[in-house]
């Protein structure tokens, strides 16, 4: 904390010093040109501050313009959706960059929440294994297609099931912000034609598919 400097109010002043002090104050008074210059500088600073505040307000307003939510699938059989999902490709979060053998596993809890286990090898197939265990909260009225994924209480990350094949063999998890996405399947790989179809979907809903990264997956036998 910076030190404050105070002037003692109890100092005694001799009467003979008063004229001198008054004269000193008079001599030291700013000339009119100095006062004008001061007000000009003050006005300029106020204008700059107003411009900065206006810029900040615009930036905040722009940040508050949330994109339209991506449509989800009509409904999800939550019990059928449980189990293992191999991550085929993703626009990854910072902590999952360089992931190999990424696997997302779901298990339905008695209270209706979803126990989640996300594992991968960092940097290579023989890299150290990383594991995360968020908890999924299925939102009512969404046909089980929108979850809140909680890594740290009380925050929940948006999780939208925007694609799901009829046989529950492939799915895509997206977000309204179009920042992250996960293409997942029940097997470590999918046909190129299926992947192309998913890319078309992602482009149509507003994703930059140029940011999509394939996740290397070993065969089940090689694990």
Secondary structure, DSSP 8 states (H G I E B T S, - for coil): --------TT----HHHHHHHHHHHHHTS--HHHHHHHHHHHHHHHHHHHHHHHHHHHHHHHHT---------S---HHHH-EEEEEEEEE--GGGTTEEEEEEEEEE-TTS-EEEEEEEEESSTTS-EEEE--EEEE-TTTTT-EEEEESSTT--EEEEEEEE-TTSSEEEEE-TTSS-EEEEESSS---HHHHHHHHHHHHHTT--GGG-EE-----GGG-
